[in-house]
Amino acid sequence: MASLLNMNGEDPQERPEQIRNIIGGLERYNPQAAEVLEAYLQQQCEEKFCDCNANRALLKLYQLNPDRIKDEVVTNVLVKTMTQFPSPQFDLAIHLLSPANSNPGPGSTSDLAEAVGKLRVLNSYLESANYSRFWATLEQDNDDIYADLTTDIKGFEDMIRVKIAQLLSQAYREISLSTLEGALGLDGEDKVTQYVTETCGWKIGEGGVVLIPKNAENEAKKTEIREDVSIDMFSRVIKRSWEETA
């Protein structure tokens, strides 16, 4: 769990020197660099890390060279950025797409436009912490396009689930199994129990309540507010009110 949570979506340590040279120099404007960045994206999909900086450079090349756009590559970039929630990475990538692909109008027949629209919906659920709706939408039986869009991203559901667990651990000290069942997209309390105990290392308390260890984010902290008011400050206030009423 820790290895997934430590991913750096902007400047990951897995970035090779060749990619560093491309995105840090004039090569980022060379259309031929698209092939190298596409191969690097494939590596990210297979090895469960994300380099949003490099992926934006690839989308920028597509923006400058529309003839090179590959729909599957664009959607893979968006799905990878989605795993970085909550963050602006998804929106930053969207803004590098043409209006026809990022904001399709009524009656649009573009496959890419439809895919981008569906990914927008999924990302909105993650960003708004509507996790149960995210899983319900992702797994709906009447729309296989969600499965098609995420199939290239190895461990996509696992990465999302781990990130949700991390965010919940920052907000709660106790949470019910039934709430976690919807938030983690797991079917049945047995699966939830196994996940939180084996993957998260949490414990189950009385009444099916999951006990989350204390951490820097979920620990209640006493806050003291102290204001130092001097006699001079009081005198200025009194003097001002006297002048206003005079």
N, C-alpha and C positions, 0 to 999 in steps of 0.2 A: 504493500500500500504506500509506503513512504517513497519508493522510487517514482511512482506515478505522480505523487503530490509535489515532488520537487522539480517537475518539469518547468523550464523557462521558455515560454512561448515566443519571446522576443529575440533573445540571443542565447540559444541553447549551447551547451558545451559540446554537443555532438557535431556542430557545424565544421566541415572540413575546410582546409585552407583555400581550396579552389573556389568554394562558394563565397568565402570571406572576401576574396579578391574581386569576385564578380559584383557583389552588392556594395562594395566599398570603393569601386572605381568606375571608369568609363565603360567597362564591359557590360554593365547593367543596361546599357542602351544598345548593345549589339544583339540583333535578332537571333544570331546563332546561339547566344547564351540560353535561349529558351529551352533547348534540348537538355542542356546540363541541369537547369533548374527543375525541369520536369522529372528527370531521373532522380534528383535529390528529393523531390516531393514523394516519389514512389518509395524511396528509402524511409522517409518519415512515416508513411502509411504502414510499412511493414515492421518498423522498429519502435513504434509507439512513442515518438517524440514529435515535437512541432517547432518549426522555425518560421514564425509569422513574418519576420522581416524578409527572408528569402522568398517566401511565397507571394508577398506583396510585390516584390521585384518582378516575379514571373507574371503576375496580373498586369503590371505596368507595361511589360513588353507586349502582352496581348492587346493592351489598349493602344499602343503605338503601332502594332502590326496585326490588325484584325484578321488577316488571312491565316494567321498561325493559331487562332483560338481553337482549343479542344474542349468541348463541353464537359467531358468526364474529368479533365484536369481541373477545370474551374470549380466543379461541384466538390471534388476532393479537397481543394483548398478551403472551401467554405466549411466542409464537415470538420476538417482538422482545426480550423479556428474556433468552431463551436465547442470543442473540447476544452477551450481555455476560459470558459465562462466562470464567474462573471467578469467580463472585460470588454473593451471596445474593439477587440480584434475582428470579430465578425463584421461589424459595421465598417471598419476601415477597409476590409477586403471588398465589401459590397460597393463602396464608393469608387472603386477602380473599374467597375463594370460599366458598360454602356447603358444608357437609360432603357434601351429596348430589352436588355437582358435583366436589369435589376428592378425595373418598374414596368412590367408588361401591361399594356392596355387591354380593354375588353376585346375578346375574340382573338387574342394572340395565339398563334399556332407554333410558336417557338418552344422546342423541348427544353432548352436551357432556361428560358423564362419561367416555364412551369416548375422546373426543378428548383430554381432560385426562390420562387415564391413559397414552395413547401418548406425549404430550409429556413426561410425567414420565420415561418410559423414555429418550427421546432425551437429555433434559437430564442424566440420571444418567450416561450414557456420556461426555458432554462434561466433566462435573465430575470424573469419575474418570480422565480422560485416556485412556479406551478409545475412541480415535478411529476405529480400523478398524471396531469394532462399531457405532459411530454411523452410519458411511456405509453399512455393510451393511444395517442396519435401515431407514435412510431410503430406500434404493433397492430394497428387496425387492419382487419382482415381484407377489407375491400379496396385496399390501396397498396400494391406491392412496390410502388415507386420509392417509398421510404427505405425498404430493404435494399433496393437496387442502389440507392444513393449512398448508403453507408457500408456496403459490402466490401469495398476496397480498403476500408480503414480497419486494420486489424485491432481487435479488442476495443472497438468503439463503445459498446455498451458498458464494458468493464470500466473504462476510463471515466465515462459519465457517472457511473454509479459510485466510484471511489470519490470523485469530486463532490458529489452530493453529500456523501457521508462526511467528508471533511467539513463542508459548510454547515451541516447540521450540528457537528460536534463543537463548532464555534459559537452556536446559539443556544444549545440546550445542555443541561446536566442530566435530565431524565426525559424519555420520550417513549411512547407506547409502541408495541410491536405492530399494531394495526396502522399507525401513522407511517411507520417506516416501510411497511409493505407497499403502500402506494408511492411513497417518495423514492424508493429504490427500485420499483418496478419488478418486485419479486412476488411470485404467486404462492401464498401460504405462509403461515407463521413459522413452520419448520424451516423453510428456506431462509427466511429473514433471520431466525435465531442462529442458524449455521453461519450466515454471512457476517453478522455483527460480532459473533464470538471468535470466529476463525480469521476473518479478514481484517476487521476493525479492532479486535482485541477488547471489545466491550463486554460487560457482564449483564446478566438478566436478573432483575430483582423480583420482589413479590408482585403478584398480580400481572405478570407479563410486562413489567416496566423495564426498559433498557436503561442501564446506568452508564453514563458517559464520564470518563475520567476528567478531573479538573484540568484545565489548561489556561493559557494566558488570556484567551478570548472569552471563555464561558464562566470564568470565575468572577463572582460579585466583588466589586471593589468599593471601598468606602471613599467617598469624595468629600473633601472639606473645602468649603467656600469661605474665604476670609477677605473681608474688605477693610482696609485701613482708611478711616475718615478722620481728618484733622479738624481742629477748631477753625482754622482759616477757611476750610471748605464750607463749613456751616455759616460762617460770617458772610461769605460771598453770596450764598443762597439767600440768606435773610436780607442782605442789602439789596439784591436784585428784586426780590418780591416787594420790598418797601418802595423802591423807585417806580415799579410798575403800578402800584396802587396810589401813589402820590399824585 
